Amino acid sequence: MAPFIPHLVRSGLALALSALALVAGSGQANAVVELNITQGKIQPLPIAIPDFTGDGSIDPQEARAISDVVAADLSSSGLFNPIDQAAFIEKQTNFDGVPRFDDWRVVNAQALVVGRIGASDGKLKAEFRLWDVLSGKQLAGEQFFARAKDARRVGHIIADAIYERITGEKGYFDTRIVFVDESGPKDKRTKRLAIMDQDGFNVRLLTTGQNLVLTPRFSPSTQDITYMSYEGETPRVYLLNIETGQKEIVGSFPGMTFAPRFSPDGQRIVMSLERDGNADLFAMDLRSRRTFQLTNTEAIDTAPCYSPDGRQIVFESDRDGSQQIYVMNADGSDQHRISQGEGSYSTPVWSPRGDLIAFTKLLRGEFLIGVMKPDGTGDRILTEGFHNEGPTWAPNGRVLMFFRDSPGAAGGPKLYTIDLTGYNERQVATPAFGSDPAWSPLIN
Amino acid sequence: MGRGTFISAALHGAILLWVLVAFPPSNLDKAPLVAIPIDLASQGDVTKIKAGTKDAKDDGVLAGKPEEKKPEAAKEAKPPEQTASLDDKADDKKAKPKDEAAAKPDTQKQNDKMAKDPKQAAADQPKKPKPQAKKRDFNPDKIAALLNKIPDAADDPKPVMPDDGTPPKKVKGQTNGTEITMSVNEIDALRARIADCWTPPPGGLGADQIVVKLRLKLNEDGTLVGYPTVANSGSSPFFQAAADSAVRAVYQCQPYELPKAKYALWRDMILNFDPSDMYRSG
């Protein structure tokens, strides 16, 4: 026992000593002022995009058209604010030289994009540089070749590169939208499948309009879509490659209301099939065409969608009385409800980055679009209104497209985008009415 | 009553006797009260930043100064020594110095070396209560150096300030300087100004974990000296985007309006840009 007391004393001393050492240490570290900056301003980045120049081999108008695409893309994201060219002191910048940053600082630009377009061997040669105006540093610079008809795509690719460098997140401009083009009077609509660039350009029709088409769905990894087509009373599911135009029938499924969705690898589809008044979920291997039953309840289980890692499936079910959102493992095990809020929830769609699930919510007679985390927390509404439906994610998981219907004889559905902040809502131009959008992955 | 008092006195006496037997004074004397040189730091020493004088000796690490190599070795050598001497049983006292000398010749050498270091010695000399053992050469400044060395990212090769061509100033803002402090208001104003210039990237999955440590030097007129340096690193594209946004913020904010009399305090700053709160609320 005797040695114990001094030992204790010394332990205490050791503690005191180390505490003092820390104190002394922090005193020294403070020799330099150190501040934590935890607040900033959320605002679009002012970016200067002077007209791209031609290298003499093409019409300068073509070069300018590409910089216009870049500016429009960046502006539509809500994260960039392209500065009005009228304010520019230096109208065009020598592509090979260092820009006069002082001139760009005066117009409050923080980033500057310069580009040069030329033609070589019948191809388009595109070069661009992204400069940080304040530090005078080049942030990005690329050169690539494209087919002459892909001039707009060149603009989208450059916009994606700038977006990625400034935000740290993948872009989504070089993508396409498949949607249902609706024309004619409200009670007798012609519905055709159409495809366009994400900004509403280059619209092409994929079906003739003889049969009613519904709910196209993109494969997350390929340029394939599935969609439903009614020929008579029975809906058929088609698989269509939008590059080659090759089309095949997956099968006929009575009572189906949504087209199947792909697994992340594009090898399987998951769908809801109705039998004896209730609907259950099934997965189908696209190669073997074998189906596997995933749920078996008295209720209506529908609208299934894979998580981006392919391990889970989110779906809607009325097994608890009203439509709610459930999550289960990809083999059908561990089914559990995640939506807990007021109202009923439907059409869940898992974000490509995995952190959120978008849904349509029916609350007090309105259809709202919102998101929640996969565990059901963080439920929030992004957009409200009379009738919003059919959310689909941009491949970077930051923007959603959906359609909004309007009442009245002249009313009809239109496509909109909204980002995760809920502030940046924009209408997407379509030739006529449009519904059921499906966002493609990035085109490679 | 009288009896009770007597019993009480007897028992107290017995306890006292027992204590004397059980804990003989000689035993207590043997306790190896190892002399530990401690600089008593008042609260002010810790919380107040002091401005230096032009002819002051440099007594510690300071921004822009090339890092000394030694603390790297000292880091390994020092802790074992302290634990050994502090945990020793009283009975081992006599054997101890020998053991320790045998066990840690390197440590000994290392500490001797440190003690001889003129820069360190200057801060070390005063107030050693009992300079009993050379090896007890405890030096709070070295601890400071060690703490300063803890890297922010494993693969970050220590934020040494780049040589930006400005002549080194003779101001040494250290412990022996004139005491001045940045007031809370001044700090808040500076923080608010930078926050106003800073547009963090919109974030993304995992982006809320990112903190950018930016080191900047300022001229007396509040403009930046050279480029600010990012003193930590990260592999994610979000880090690069966040670091760029922080650099843009400090460029855009200049010149900084700060009290000239306190230039020694703000000529060299570290700013930690941490947007996690913003992402959470968004």
Interface residues (C-beta under 8 A of the other chain):
Chain A: M1 A2 P3 I5 P6 H7 V9 R10 S11 L13 A14 L17 L20 A21 L22 V23 A24 G25 S26 G27 Q28 A29 N30 A31 V32 V33 E34 L35 N36 I37 T38 Q39 G40 K41 I42 Q43 L45 L79 Q110 D132 L134 S135 L139 E164 R165 I166 T167 G168 E169 R353 G354 D355 N396 G397 R398 T421
Chain B: A22 F23 N27 L28 A31 P32 V34 I36 I38 D39 A41 D45 V46 T47 I49 G60 V61 L62 A63 Q82 T83 L86 D87 K89 A90 D91 F138 P140 D141 I143 A144 A145 L146 L147 N148 G173 Q174 T175 M182 I187 L190 R191 I194 A195 D196 W198 T199 P200 P201 P202 G204 L205 A207 R215 Y227 S236 P237 F238 F239 Q240 A241 A242 D244 S245 A246 V247 R248 A249 Y251 Q252 L265 W266 D268 M269 I270 L271 N272 F273 D274 P275 S276 D277 M278 G282
